[in-house]
Amino acid sequence: QVQLVESGGGSVLPGGSLRLSCVISPNTYQKYNMAWFRQAPGKGREGVASIEKNNYIHPYPDSIKGRFTLSKDNAKNILYLQMNSLKPEDTAMYYCAASEYPGTISHRSPQSLWTIWGQGTQVTVSS
């Protein structure tokens, strides 16, 4: 059974940085499209970034463009989300997701297409 485990969350000051990691096991990264989502308190879950099986990274939402960078290390089975210049509005639970969907899929696609989810890692940005 495929599992996703996120780590790297924490509390930072505005302007700070964090790097989130998502490990997929067993080693099947090449089979899956991968994505990061987040859910702020009292809000719905929103897509943040995604990468398809062919390593295409979809354009980022305007809310994070220029500040967040998604990358994948196939050798280590780890998906990363580097987050710089963090703002209080980035405060949320961040989730890693995976999908074997055979067509084009992104963080903007219906979330029902993302069938495997991690437990989440909390990011809090506050002064």
Buried (B, 14 or more C-beta within 10 A) or exposed (E): EEEBEBBBBEEBEEEBEBBBBBBBEEEEBEEBBBBBBBBBEEEEBBBBBBBBBEEEBBEBBEEBEEBBBBEBEEEEBBBBBBBBEBBEEBBBBBBBBBBBBEEEBBBEBEBEBBEBBBEBBEBBBEE
